[in-house]
Amino acid sequence: MNLEKLGWNDFFNTQFNNHIYKNGMQPGRVSREHKGFYNIITEDGECLAEISGRMRYTAEDSGVFPAVGDWVMASVYADEGKAVIHDLLERKNHLSRKAVLSGGMPDTWGKTREQVLAANIDTVFLVNGLDSDFSVRRIERYMTTVYDSGMEPVIVLNKTDLAENLDEYISRAESIAFGAPVIPVSGLNNAGMESLKKFIRPGSSIIFLGSSGVGKSTIINRLIGTERQKVNEVREYDHKGRHTTTGRELMVLPEGGILIDTPGMREFQPWKSEEETARYFEDIETFAAECRFKDCTHNTEPGCAVIKAIEEGLIDRGRYDNYTRMKKEARYLEIRMEGSAQHAEKKRWKSLSKLQKEYKKKM
């Protein structure tokens, strides 16, 4: 496998050549995650890999495990179709969302953590269905994650065969796109696929994001020209195919493009700080800077430029409500993470203190 077709470039090559453990290692890209194992693609082809004991210890301490799209350093045993991952190369970017732990040890239940959906992405296809799934507010959530990340967002409006007023849908999507392309397609009828193919370039990585049933797998099948992604029968009452993708998967096309599919997500909360969230809503922040009071909450304060802009129709009420909701979520996330960091630090010092006492007893 040609590594450049996989997205290998000078950014990763420099890291690899400067790595202290590069001897006997090969670079590989993670194509799929399993419980405790990974599929990686190297120059020798695809193989099943596990992470080394040293890396596992480091990852458990930092919370940074490999994700689909990551480049890793591995010892490859091509004859056995196996490999051992020893390190993770620095990501140029990654897509994350908030996840709450529900399994594992009881002391981890309900804790907030970052779930990395994929790494080293060039283009993000934000797929919405032109049926009951269509939601401008959901597109805003996805755009917040992609915005200012070095990834190119493309809003894909699927199921044009069901849209009675296509121009209205496009106009609503463009109102919050901030210049991102809005491309209407029909995966069922193979319409609009050529417009999407323009973004598929050798070595370029594209990820598909969208809720369950929007037709991501159908679009991927059209783009790759084969029924690689299983699509269940469409339900008559809501025109949705039942969710089929069970895990994130990286696929390399013969011409060199890289597609990453993700399972449909019922809920998507971006892993972004309050400041990062505000950047996407720059239009609202611009008005907020003109408020009479610096700590204006934009509710009932006199001289609030945001309320005035809403009343004058310069800011959409739904967009403003989404803005306030997402900023609250981001603020809460920051508080939770700060608390988690303090808890981890206290736990570390408690362990060190215990070791010190045991050491003194032995003296």
N, C-alpha and C positions, 0 to 999 in steps of 0.2 A: 504494500500500500504506500503510495506517495504521500508523505506527511503534509506537503503543501496543500494537497486536496482536502486534507483534514482540518486545515486552518493554521498550520504551523507557520510561524513568521519570525522575524528578527527579535521581536519582544520575548518570545519563549526561547528561541535559540540562544540568546545571550545569557539568559538565566541558566539554561542547561549547561553551557560551556563553562560557566563560572562556578558551578556547583561543586562542593567539596567531595561529594560521593558519586560523581558522574562515571567513574570507571566501572565497566561491567553493566552499566544501566542503559536502558532505552527509553525514549519518550513515548508516551501512549496517551490517547485521549479516551476519557470515560464515555462509553456509549449507553450504558444502562446500569442501574443500581438494583441490588438484591439485598436481602437481609444478611449483612456481614460480608457480602461479596460484590464484585463489580465486573462488568464486561469492559475491556479496554481494547482499543484498536492501535496496533503498532505497525511498523514496517513489515513485520512477519505475519500480519493478519490479526484477526480478532481472537481473544482468549479470555478465560475466566481468571480473575485476580482477587487476591485478598491483601489487606494491608499488613505491613510488618508489625511486630510487637512494639518496636520503638515508636513507630508512627502512630499506632493506636493509642499508646500512652500519651503522646504529645497532643493528638487530636481530642482525646477525652478531656484533657486539661484546658484546651483552647476552644473546644466546641467546633473546630473546623475539620470536617470530614470531606472527602471527595464528593463531587456532585457531577451530574451529567454535563458534559462539555468541558470539564476540567482537563488540564494537561498534567500528567504525573510522571514520575521517574520510577521505572520498574525493572526488576530482574525478570527476564522473559525466558521460559522454558518451552520453546516452540514445539518440540517433539511431543510434549505432554499437553500442549494447549493450555498451559497455566502460566501465571506470573505472580510476583509479589511486589506490591506498591510500597516504595520506601519514602517518597516525599511528594509534595504537591507544589507545582510551580505557581507563582503569583498570578492571580486572575487579572485580566484587563478590565473586567466588569462582571457583574452577576445580577440575577434577578432573584429577589427574595420576597417572602410574605411572612406574616405573623402566624405562628403555629402554637397550639397549646398542647402540652404533653398529657397523655391520658393513660399510657402504658408504662411499663418498667417498674421501678421501685416506687413505693407509696410517697416518699418524700419529694418526688418529682412531679406528682400529679397536679395538674392545674397551672404549672409554671409556664411562663411565656418564653418562647425561644424563636430563633430565626430559622426558617426553612428555606434553604437555597434551592430554587427550582431548576436553575441551569446557570452555567458560567461561560464566559467568553463568547458573547453574542454580538452579532453585527446588526441584525434586523429583527424586529418583533412584529409578528402578524397578530393584531388584536381582533379576534373574530367575534362578530355579533350576528345573530340570526334575525332576519327581517320578518319575524313572527312574534309570538308572545315573549320571546327572549330579548328583543331589542330594548336597550336601556342606555341613554346618554350618560346617566350617572355612573353606570358600571364602566363605560368607556373612560370616563374621567378617572376612575380608580386605577385602571390599568395605565393610563397616560401618566398619572402621578408617579408610578413606579419606574416607568421608562424615561421620563423627563430628566434631562441633565445627567444622563448615565453613560453617554457615548454610544447608545444604541439608537437605531433609526426606527421610529414607530410607523406602522402602516395599519390603518383602520380598514378591516375587511368586512364588508356587509354581505353576508351570505344569504342564500335563498331568495334571490331576486324574483324567482318564479312565483313567489307567494306575495310579493309586494304590489299593492294596488297603486300606491303613490310613491314611486321610487325617488323622485326628485326631493320630496319632503324629507325622507329618511336621510338622504345624502346631505341636505342642507342642515339638518339638526346635528349630524355627525361633524360636519365642517365647522360648525359654530364653536366647538370645543377642541378642534384638532390642532390649532395653532400652526397651520402650515403642513401638518403631516398629511400624506396622501390618503384619500378615502376612495377605496376601490370596491364597487359592487360586483358580486359574482354569484354564480349558481353552480355549486358543486354537483348538483343533480343533473343539470343540463350541460355541464362543462363550459359554461359561459364566463368570460372574464379571466380565464386562466392565463392567457398570454400576458395580461397586465401584471399578474403576480410573478410570472416566470422571469420578468425583467430584473427582479430583485435577487434571483438565484444565480450567483456567480461562483466560479471556482474558488474554493477556500473560504467562502462567506457562509456564516452560520445564521440560520433563521429559526426562531422559536415561535410556536403557535400557542397563544393563550386565549382562553374563552371558557364559558360555562358549559356544563354538560348538555349535549344535544344540539350544539350550534353547527355541527358539520365539519369539524376540523379534520377528522379522519377521511371523510369523503373528498375534501379538497386535497389532502396529501396524496390520496390514491390517484387523483387526476394529475397532479404535478409529477409524480414519479412514474405514471403510466402503468401501474399494476395494482392489484387488489392486495397490497401488503398489509394495510390497516383494515382490520375487521370492522364492518359496519352492520349493526343490527337493523332489523326491519323498522321502518318509520311508523310511529303511532299515528293513526288517522286523526285523533281528536286534537292534537297539538302540533302535528307535522315534525316531531322530533325523533331522531334515531336514539335508541337507548344507549347510555354511556358504555363505551367499549374499551377505551384506552385505560389500562390499569397501572401503568407506570411510565415515567419519562423515558424516552428512547431517542437516540441520535441515529439518523440514517444518512449515509453518504450516497449521493447520486452519482451515476456513471460520469456525468460531465463535471463533477467536482463540487457541486453545491452540497450544503449540509442542512438537513431539516431536523428539528427537535419537536416532537409531539409531547403534550402534557395531558394528564387526565383532566376532565372538566372539573371546575371548582365552583361549588355552590356559594362559597363565601370567599372574598378576596380582600384581605387587609394588608396594604403595602407595608413593608418594613422600612419606614422612612421616619426621619426626625420631623419635628414640627416645622423647623426652618426649611428642610428639603420639600416638605409638602406644600409650604407657602409659595415656593418658587413657581410651581405649575399654575397657581392661581394668582399670577402676577397682576392681572387686570383688577382683581379685588384688592390686592395689597396696595396698588397704586392709589386707589380711592381711600383706603384705610390710613395712608400717610397724611391725608388732608384733614383727618378728624380733629376736632378742637382739643380733645384730650388724648394723650399718648397711650393711656391704658384703656381706651374706649373698647367696650365689648360689643358694640354695634347692635345694641338692643333698644334702649330708651334714652340714651345720652343725648343732650342737646348738642347741635353742631356736628352730628355724625355724618360724614361724607358718604359712607357706605349705604346707610338707610336712605339717604337722599338719592343716591344713584339707583337703588332698587325701585324707589317710587317713580323715578323718571324713566325707568325701563332701560337704563344703561347696564344694569347687572340683572341677570336672570335669577329669580327667586330660588328655583331649584338648584342652580349652580351654587348660590350662596349657602343654601342649607347643606349641600354636600361639602362645601369648603369648611364650614364650622364643625360638621360631624367628623371629617377626616383630621382636622387639626386637634380635636379633642382626643381622638383615637391615638394620634401621634404623641400627644402630651402624656397620655396614660401609659403608652408603651415606654416612653423615656423614663417615667417614674418607676415602672416595674423593673426595667433593666438596671436602673441605678440601685434599686433595692436588692436585686439579684447579685450585683457586683459587690455590694457591701456585705451581703450574707456570705458570699464565696470567700471574701477577704477574712471575715471573722472566723470562718471554718478553717481556713488555712493557718491562721495564727493560733487557733485552738489546738490544731494538730501539732504544730511546732512546739507549743508550750508543753504538750503532753510528752513529746519525744525528749524535750530538755529535762523534764522531771525524771523520766525513766533513766536518762543518762546519768543524772546526778546520784540516783540511787545506787547505780552500779559502781560509782567511783568510791 
